[in-house]
Every structure is written in C-alpha cells, then in structure tokens.
Amino acid sequence: MTARPSHTLSAAEARRMTLAAQGFSRRRPDAVAARHLHRTMSQLGVLQIDSVNVFARSHYMPMFSRLGSYDPALLDRTFVSQTTHYVEYLAHEATFMPVADWALWGFRMQEWRERAERPGAWGHVHSRTLDWVRDELRARGPLRPADLRDDAPRERGSWWDWDDAKIALEHLWRRGEVAIAGRMGFERRYGLAAQIIPSAIHDTVLPRADAVRELVRRAARSYGVATVGDLNDYYRLRDQSAVRAAVGELEDVGELEPVSVRGWERGGKPIAAWRHRDATLPRRIDRAALLTPFDPVVWFRDRALRVFDFDYRIEIYVPADRRRYGYYSLPMLVGDRVVGRADLKADRAASTLRVQSAWWEQHARPDVDAARIAEELVSAAAWQGLERISVSGWGDAADDLARALHGPETSVERHVHPRE
C-alpha cells in the first residue's frame, strides 16, 4: 500500500460516490417487488436488526429510505419468516445477511467457540445445558425458546435454569452450531445449522485471511470510497492489520485504487483512502430520505462526521433529561447532505406520526430542505398506516417542517395533518 493516490476527490464527490454505492442514485420504483429488495441488499451486504419499534424497526428502514413506501410483509416474507435467501448472524451487529455468506464467518464462529471453551467461561461451566439444547434441536428440529421452556427437564435435578437455556441458544448461534430458521412475529426460531444452511455452504471452510479479504472487498464496494477504519468497521472486523493486508492485496490486483479526498484529515494530515473500481460518481444525488440510526450511511460515527460533517449519537441510552435531540432521532438526507435529524414516534393508538423534535445541521437550507423532508414525512406516515402528522415545538427545524406540512400560518405547538 505504498502507491501514491492517482487522483483527488472533493468532499462532495466522495459523498455522492458513497450515496451511489449505497443505492441512493437510483430512481425509486413505482411498485416495490422482491427483486428490488434483493438488489438493494446486494449493495448493502447486511441489514442490521434492532428491536426498537418506536417508529419502525430498523431493518425495515433502509429499504424504505432507498425504495420508498413498500409493504413490510414483503420484507417479512423475504428476510424474516424463512431462510431461503437470508439468514441472521453477527455480520456487523446482529444482521440479516445472504445465506451464501455463512462460510465467510467461520473465523468469527471459531473465535466464539474458543472463547466459550476456556476453563471458567460460560460455555465450559454450562456444558450440560448446551448438550441438552443440542439434543432437543437435533430431535425436534427448529424451536422457539418458548418451545424449550415448555419441555424443560425439571425432573433432572437442580441444574436446570430457564435463563441458562436461552443463553445456550445464543451461545450456540454465535459459535455457528445453531442458525436462525426464521422468526414468528419477532421471536427467533433456532435450529442446528447443519439442518438449515445448505450443506455445500455449511461444509465450506475458508481461511481467515481469505474471508477477511472478501469482506473488505465487499465493504469497499458498499462504501464506494473508504479508509481502512471505515472498512474495518463495516463488518466489525476489529483487526486493522488484517484489513490493511487485505487492502494491499486488493490494490495489487486493481480492485482498489488509492485516492485522496479533500478534507479527510486527522491531526492536519491526510487520511489514506481507496476507491472501489466499480464505484460510480453521479453528477448529483436528487433524493430526500429519512435514515435509521443503523443505516450504513451513518452507523460509523467517525465516518459520518468525516463524510457528511454530521456528528451523530443515538440517544436511546441517554437519560431523558440529558438528551439533546430526542430518544429516536433519525438523520434527514437531502441531496448529498445530511441536513438534520428528527425524533419520530408512531402513535398507533392515535394513528399519528409524531415529530417530537426536529433539528437542522449548520449547512442545511431550511427554505428548500423543509419541503423535501415534509414529503418524506407524509410518505413515512402513509407507509406506517398513520393518518395524521403532528409536530412539536422542540428543535430549530420544527417551525419550518410544520409550515411545510400545514401551511405558512401554522403555529408550532402541535400540528395535525390529515392524510389526503
């Protein structure tokens, strides 16, 4: 990795390249079909799962951000209720990923096995519970945790503990012995991986270096242009030296090209960056979108700050009296800039999308951006089956969004917008 950058990108070009790689340069389809979900997933690589449902669970959001309104049941059929195309694993945090990628994570599964088998580790101490759970899954096929609870071996003595059985399922999943065989509602069904993952994939063993190189290649393609730190984080590899080695190999074969990005600096010195050979540079990004906090565009705080000048921290775990922006604040994208954030809540009892706070970034253009975001809020409400939108007065973007939604004479305490 000693080659000098072949050319320089402006900060705006790097933003557009990133958003194109993430699927924001495509026109939204008139009607979303399964093929659109698959195409978007091929660009993202993973879809992070999160249980917070204050507006919409996170794994539904990236498709909405890129494709527009769609039937969530389509995503359920494609990702959640079966494992034909996708399966869950720790390919960032907990994510949906292609079933075909199972073998790429053999090194992570092995690390979990080694950790669990150390003397004194949970898996070593609770080996009897692990054996019982394996036997149940082998005999009965995929099970919900509740199915195990209903057949708990209480007669076997004091060793049984329900919480241990639930932990055992997670341990076996992390170790690759168990896979998620879909969900019922939001409840996982666990089964032996050998019974769920096609044998040609399950039985494949990849050397760690080969797997890391492939994951770095995919991360580079999904980002368009990236630093080593960005590539290390995309799949949470947590191994800078292995990532650097992979970048060097990919550069040698021409898949990555060293570039310089104006403004990408640390301590006044340029940060090395690479462009994937398939990355495109659109002349402009003409898109407005609401992003989940776990969207790859913003999920790595260092990158969000460097690429979009957007200092982002989700405040779910911040005490209420110390929150600056709100509990579930979603980044607002207009064009190639993240222009603000809005704390959204789906009040289903009142059939109302509540904009509980809204804030502009310093580079926002409120007179232009408010109208674009208002359109996205109306679309988001309709997507979630909500009939009204209300805007509270917390945040410097609240007045602008309220007026864009309800007209110039609107006062900003609480606004109701009937769906037309």
C-alpha positions as CSV (number, residue, x, y, z in Angstrom):
1,M,0.0,0.0,0.0
2,T,2.7,2.4,-0.9
3,A,1.2,3.7,-4.2
4,R,0.6,7.4,-4.3
5,P,-3.1,8.5,-4.8
6,S,-3.8,8.6,-8.5
7,H,-6.2,11.4,-8.2
8,T,-8.1,13.6,-5.7
9,L,-11.8,13.7,-4.9
10,S,-13.6,16.7,-3.5
11,A,-15.6,16.1,-0.3
12,A,-18.8,16.5,-2.3
13,E,-17.6,13.9,-4.8
14,A,-16.9,11.4,-2.0
15,R,-20.4,12.0,-0.6
16,R,-22.0,11.4,-4.0
17,M,-19.9,8.3,-4.6
18,T,-20.8,6.9,-1.2
19,L,-24.5,7.5,-1.7
20,A,-24.4,6.0,-5.1
21,A,-22.8,2.9,-3.7
22,Q,-25.5,2.7,-1.1
23,G,-28.3,2.8,-3.6
24,F,-29.4,6.5,-3.4
25,S,-28.7,7.4,-7.1
26,R,-31.4,5.0,-8.5
27,R,-34.9,6.1,-9.2
28,R,-37.4,4.7,-6.7
29,P,-39.6,2.1,-8.3
30,D,-43.3,2.7,-8.8
31,A,-44.1,-0.6,-7.1
32,V,-41.6,-2.4,-4.9
33,A,-41.1,-6.1,-5.6
34,A,-38.9,-8.7,-4.1
35,R,-36.3,-8.1,-6.8
36,H,-35.8,-4.6,-5.6
37,L,-35.1,-5.8,-2.0
38,H,-32.6,-8.3,-3.3
39,R,-30.9,-5.6,-5.5
40,T,-30.7,-3.2,-2.6
41,M,-29.4,-6.0,-0.3
42,S,-26.6,-6.7,-2.8
43,Q,-25.4,-3.1,-2.4
44,L,-25.7,-3.1,1.4
45,G,-24.4,-6.5,2.1
46,V,-26.1,-6.7,5.5
47,L,-29.3,-5.4,7.1
48,Q,-28.9,-4.6,10.8
49,I,-31.7,-5.9,13.1
50,D,-32.9,-3.8,16.0
51,S,-35.9,-4.4,18.3
52,V,-36.7,-0.7,19.0
53,N,-40.1,-0.1,17.5
54,V,-40.9,3.5,18.4
55,F,-41.2,4.4,14.8
56,A,-40.3,1.3,12.7
57,R,-37.9,-1.5,13.5
58,S,-34.5,-0.6,12.0
59,H,-34.3,-3.5,9.4
60,Y,-37.4,-2.1,7.6
61,M,-36.0,1.4,7.3
62,P,-33.1,1.1,4.8
63,M,-35.4,-0.3,2.1
64,F,-37.9,2.5,2.7
65,S,-35.1,5.1,2.6
66,R,-33.9,3.8,-0.8
67,L,-37.0,2.4,-2.4
68,G,-39.9,4.4,-0.9
69,S,-43.1,3.0,0.5
70,Y,-43.4,-0.7,0.3
71,D,-45.4,-3.5,2.0
72,P,-43.4,-4.6,5.2
73,A,-44.9,-8.0,4.8
74,L,-42.8,-8.3,1.6
75,L,-39.7,-7.9,3.7
76,D,-41.0,-10.3,6.3
77,R,-41.5,-13.0,3.6
78,T,-38.1,-12.3,2.1
79,F,-36.0,-12.0,5.2
80,V,-37.8,-12.8,8.4
81,S,-40.0,-15.9,8.1
82,Q,-37.7,-18.1,6.1
83,T,-34.0,-18.7,5.4
84,T,-34.2,-19.3,1.6
85,H,-32.1,-16.2,0.7
86,Y,-31.0,-14.7,4.0
87,V,-30.0,-15.8,7.5
88,E,-29.1,-14.0,10.7
89,Y,-25.6,-13.6,12.1
90,L,-23.2,-11.1,13.7
91,A,-22.0,-9.7,10.4
92,H,-21.8,-6.2,12.0
93,E,-24.1,-6.4,15.0
94,A,-27.0,-8.8,14.6
95,T,-27.9,-8.6,10.9
96,F,-29.6,-10.3,8.1
97,M,-27.1,-11.5,5.5
98,P,-27.1,-13.8,2.5
99,V,-27.2,-17.4,3.4
100,A,-24.3,-17.9,0.9
101,D,-22.1,-15.8,3.2
102,W,-22.3,-18.2,6.2
103,A,-18.8,-19.7,5.4
104,L,-17.3,-16.2,5.4
105,W,-17.9,-16.0,9.2
106,G,-16.3,-19.3,10.1
107,F,-13.4,-17.4,11.7
108,R,-15.7,-15.5,13.9
109,M,-17.6,-18.6,14.9
110,Q,-14.3,-20.3,15.7
111,E,-13.3,-17.4,17.9
112,W,-16.6,-17.7,19.8
113,R,-16.0,-21.5,20.3
114,E,-12.5,-21.0,21.6
115,R,-13.7,-18.3,24.0
116,A,-16.6,-20.4,25.3
117,E,-14.4,-23.4,25.9
118,R,-11.9,-21.7,28.2
119,P,-12.0,-23.0,31.8
120,G,-14.4,-20.9,33.8
121,A,-16.1,-19.5,30.7
122,W,-19.9,-19.7,30.5
123,G,-19.9,-22.4,27.8
124,H,-17.5,-24.5,29.8
125,V,-19.4,-24.2,33.1
126,H,-22.8,-24.9,31.4
127,S,-21.8,-27.6,29.1
128,R,-24.6,-29.8,30.3
129,T,-27.2,-27.2,29.3
130,L,-25.5,-26.9,25.9
131,D,-25.7,-30.6,25.4
132,W,-29.4,-30.8,26.3
133,V,-30.3,-27.9,23.9
134,R,-28.3,-29.6,21.1
135,D,-30.2,-32.8,21.7
136,E,-33.5,-31.1,21.7
137,L,-32.8,-29.3,18.4
138,R,-31.5,-32.5,16.8
139,A,-34.6,-34.5,17.8
140,R,-37.2,-31.9,17.3
141,G,-35.9,-29.5,14.6
142,P,-36.1,-25.7,14.8
143,L,-37.6,-24.4,18.0
144,R,-38.6,-21.1,19.7
145,P,-37.1,-20.5,23.1
146,A,-40.7,-21.0,24.5
147,D,-40.8,-24.5,23.0
148,L,-37.8,-25.4,25.1
149,R,-39.3,-23.9,28.2
150,D,-42.4,-25.9,27.7
151,D,-40.4,-29.1,27.7
152,A,-37.8,-28.2,30.4
153,P,-36.1,-31.1,32.2
154,R,-37.1,-30.0,35.6
155,E,-37.1,-33.6,36.8
156,R,-33.4,-33.9,36.1
157,G,-32.3,-32.0,39.1
158,S,-31.3,-28.6,40.2
159,W,-29.0,-27.9,37.2
160,W,-31.9,-26.6,35.0
161,D,-32.4,-22.9,34.7
162,W,-34.6,-21.3,32.0
163,D,-32.3,-18.3,31.6
164,D,-29.4,-20.7,31.0
165,A,-31.3,-22.4,28.2
166,K,-31.9,-19.1,26.4
167,I,-28.3,-18.1,26.8
168,A,-27.3,-21.5,25.5
169,L,-29.2,-20.9,22.3
170,E,-27.4,-17.6,21.8
171,H,-24.0,-19.2,22.5
172,L,-24.6,-22.0,20.0
173,W,-25.7,-19.4,17.4
174,R,-22.6,-17.3,17.9
175,R,-20.5,-20.4,17.6
176,G,-22.2,-21.4,14.3
177,E,-23.6,-24.7,15.6
178,V,-27.1,-23.1,15.5
179,A,-28.7,-20.9,12.9
180,I,-31.9,-18.8,13.0
181,A,-34.6,-20.7,11.0
182,G,-36.7,-17.6,10.6
183,R,-39.0,-15.8,13.1
184,M,-42.5,-16.0,14.3
185,G,-43.5,-12.4,14.8
186,F,-40.3,-11.1,16.2
187,E,-39.4,-14.3,18.0
188,R,-36.5,-16.3,16.7
189,R,-36.7,-20.0,15.8
190,Y,-33.4,-21.8,16.4
191,G,-32.2,-24.9,14.7
192,L,-29.0,-26.8,14.1
193,A,-27.0,-25.0,11.4
194,A,-26.4,-28.3,9.6
195,Q,-30.2,-28.7,9.2
196,I,-30.7,-25.1,8.0
197,I,-27.7,-24.0,6.0
198,P,-27.3,-25.8,2.6
199,S,-24.5,-28.4,3.1
200,A,-22.4,-27.0,0.2
201,I,-22.2,-23.7,2.2
202,H,-22.2,-25.2,5.7
203,D,-19.3,-27.5,5.0
204,T,-17.1,-24.9,3.3
205,V,-14.1,-23.8,5.3
206,L,-12.4,-20.6,4.4
207,P,-9.0,-19.5,5.7
208,R,-9.4,-16.4,7.9
209,A,-7.2,-14.2,5.6
210,D,-9.4,-15.2,2.5
211,A,-12.6,-14.4,4.4
212,V,-11.3,-11.0,5.6
213,R,-10.1,-10.1,2.2
214,E,-13.6,-10.9,0.7
215,L,-15.3,-8.9,3.4
216,V,-13.0,-5.9,2.9
217,R,-13.7,-6.1,-0.9
218,R,-17.5,-6.0,-0.2
219,A,-17.2,-3.2,2.3
220,A,-15.2,-1.2,-0.2
221,R,-17.9,-1.8,-2.9
222,S,-20.7,-0.8,-0.5
223,Y,-18.9,2.4,0.5
224,G,-17.5,3.4,-2.9
225,V,-14.6,5.3,-1.2
226,A,-13.3,4.5,2.2
227,T,-10.5,4.5,4.7
228,V,-9.0,1.4,6.5
229,G,-11.0,2.4,9.5
230,D,-14.2,2.5,7.5
231,L,-13.5,-0.9,6.0
232,N,-12.6,-2.4,9.4
233,D,-15.9,-1.2,10.9
234,Y,-18.4,-2.2,8.1
235,Y,-18.3,-5.8,9.2
236,R,-16.9,-5.1,12.6
237,L,-13.7,-7.0,11.8
238,R,-11.8,-5.3,14.7
239,D,-8.4,-6.1,13.1
240,Q,-6.7,-3.1,11.5
241,S,-3.6,-5.1,10.5
242,A,-5.6,-7.8,8.7
243,V,-7.7,-5.1,7.0
244,R,-4.6,-3.3,5.8
245,A,-3.2,-6.5,4.4
246,A,-6.4,-7.2,2.6
247,V,-6.4,-3.6,1.2
248,G,-2.9,-4.1,-0.1
249,E,-3.8,-7.3,-1.9
250,L,-6.9,-5.8,-3.4
251,E,-4.9,-2.8,-4.5
252,D,-2.3,-5.0,-6.1
253,V,-5.0,-6.7,-8.3
254,G,-6.5,-3.4,-9.3
255,E,-9.8,-3.7,-7.3
256,L,-9.0,-0.8,-5.0
257,E,-7.4,2.4,-6.2
258,P,-5.7,4.8,-3.7
259,V,-7.2,8.3,-3.8
260,S,-7.0,11.5,-1.8
261,V,-10.2,13.1,-0.5
262,R,-10.0,16.8,0.3
263,G,-11.0,17.4,3.9
264,W,-10.4,13.8,5.0
265,E,-7.7,14.6,7.6
266,R,-6.6,13.7,11.1
267,G,-4.3,16.0,13.0
268,G,-3.9,18.1,9.9
269,K,-2.6,15.1,7.9
270,P,-4.5,13.4,5.0
271,I,-6.1,10.1,5.8
272,A,-5.3,7.4,3.2
273,A,-8.4,6.3,1.2
274,W,-9.3,3.9,-1.5
275,R,-11.9,3.9,-4.2
276,H,-13.5,0.6,-5.4
277,R,-13.1,0.1,-9.1
278,D,-16.9,-0.3,-9.6
279,A,-17.7,3.0,-7.7
280,T,-19.6,5.5,-9.8
281,L,-19.7,9.2,-9.4
282,P,-23.1,10.7,-10.3
283,R,-23.3,14.3,-11.2
284,R,-25.8,14.8,-8.4
285,I,-27.9,13.0,-5.9
286,D,-31.5,14.1,-6.1
287,R,-33.0,12.3,-3.2
288,A,-34.6,13.0,0.2
289,A,-34.7,10.3,2.8
290,L,-35.2,9.5,6.5
291,L,-32.4,7.2,7.7
292,T,-32.4,4.7,10.6
293,P,-29.6,5.2,13.1
294,F,-28.3,1.8,12.0
295,D,-28.1,2.6,8.3
296,P,-24.6,2.0,6.9
297,V,-24.5,5.7,5.7
298,V,-24.3,6.8,9.3
299,W,-23.7,3.8,11.6
300,F,-20.0,4.5,12.0
301,R,-19.7,7.8,13.8
302,D,-16.2,8.7,12.7
303,R,-17.2,8.2,9.0
304,A,-20.5,10.2,9.4
305,L,-18.5,13.1,10.8
306,R,-15.8,12.9,8.1
307,V,-18.0,12.3,5.1
308,F,-21.2,14.3,6.0
309,D,-19.9,16.7,8.7
310,F,-22.6,15.0,10.8
311,D,-21.8,14.3,14.5
312,Y,-24.3,11.6,15.3
313,R,-25.0,9.8,18.5
314,I,-28.3,7.9,19.1
315,E,-29.7,8.9,22.4
316,I,-31.8,5.8,23.3
317,Y,-29.5,5.1,26.2
318,V,-29.1,8.7,27.3
319,P,-31.2,9.7,30.3
320,A,-34.2,11.7,29.2
321,D,-33.1,14.9,30.9
322,R,-29.7,14.8,29.1
323,R,-31.0,14.2,25.6
324,R,-30.3,17.0,23.2
325,Y,-32.2,15.7,20.1
326,G,-34.6,13.0,21.4
327,Y,-35.0,9.3,22.0
328,Y,-35.0,8.0,18.4
329,S,-33.6,10.8,16.3
330,L,-33.4,9.9,12.6
331,P,-30.9,11.6,10.2
332,M,-32.6,13.5,7.4
333,L,-30.9,13.3,4.0
334,V,-31.5,15.8,1.2
335,G,-29.3,15.6,-1.9
336,D,-25.8,14.6,-0.9
337,R,-26.0,16.1,2.6
338,V,-27.4,15.0,5.9
339,V,-29.3,18.2,6.7
340,G,-30.8,17.5,10.1
341,R,-32.4,15.0,12.4
342,A,-36.0,14.3,13.6
343,D,-37.2,12.3,16.6
344,L,-40.1,10.3,15.2
345,K,-42.7,8.2,17.0
346,A,-45.6,6.2,15.5
347,D,-48.5,6.8,17.9
348,R,-50.7,3.9,16.6
349,A,-53.5,4.4,19.0
350,A,-54.0,8.0,17.7
351,S,-53.0,7.0,14.1
352,T,-50.4,9.8,14.2
353,L,-46.8,10.2,13.2
354,R,-45.4,12.4,15.9
355,V,-42.3,14.6,15.1
356,Q,-41.3,15.0,18.7
357,S,-38.3,17.2,17.8
358,A,-36.5,18.4,14.6
359,W,-33.2,20.0,14.2
360,W,-31.1,21.4,11.3
361,E,-27.4,21.0,10.7
362,Q,-25.4,24.2,10.1
363,H,-25.2,23.5,6.3
364,A,-29.0,23.0,5.9
365,R,-31.1,25.2,3.6
366,P,-34.3,25.3,5.6
367,D,-36.3,27.1,2.9
368,V,-35.5,24.2,0.4
369,D,-34.9,21.2,2.7
370,A,-38.1,21.6,4.8
371,A,-40.3,20.9,1.8
372,R,-38.4,17.8,0.8
373,I,-38.4,16.4,4.3
374,A,-42.1,17.2,4.7
375,E,-42.8,15.0,1.6
376,E,-40.8,12.2,3.2
377,L,-42.7,12.5,6.5
378,V,-46.0,12.3,4.6
379,S,-44.7,9.2,2.8
380,A,-43.4,7.7,6.1
381,A,-46.8,8.2,7.8
382,A,-48.6,6.5,4.9
383,W,-46.1,3.7,4.9
384,Q,-46.8,3.0,8.6
385,G,-50.6,3.3,8.1
386,L,-50.8,6.5,10.1
387,E,-53.5,9.1,9.2
388,R,-52.0,12.3,10.7
389,I,-48.7,14.0,11.4
390,S,-48.1,16.2,14.4
391,V,-45.0,18.4,15.0
392,S,-43.9,19.5,18.5
393,G,-42.0,22.8,19.1
394,W,-38.7,21.2,20.2
395,G,-35.8,22.0,17.8
396,D,-34.9,24.7,15.4
397,A,-36.4,22.8,12.4
398,A,-39.8,22.3,14.0
399,D,-41.3,25.6,12.7
400,D,-40.0,25.0,9.2
401,L,-41.3,21.4,9.0
402,A,-44.7,22.5,10.5
403,R,-45.2,25.2,7.9
404,A,-44.1,22.9,5.1
405,L,-46.6,20.3,6.2
406,H,-49.5,22.5,7.3
407,G,-49.1,25.9,5.7
408,P,-47.4,29.3,6.5
409,E,-49.9,30.3,9.2
410,T,-49.3,27.3,11.3
411,S,-48.1,27.8,14.9
412,V,-45.7,25.3,16.3
413,E,-47.1,23.8,19.4
414,R,-48.9,20.8,18.0
415,H,-49.9,20.3,14.3
416,V,-52.2,17.7,12.8
417,H,-52.0,16.9,9.1
418,P,-54.9,14.7,7.8
419,R,-53.7,12.4,5.1
420,E,-55.2,13.4,1.7
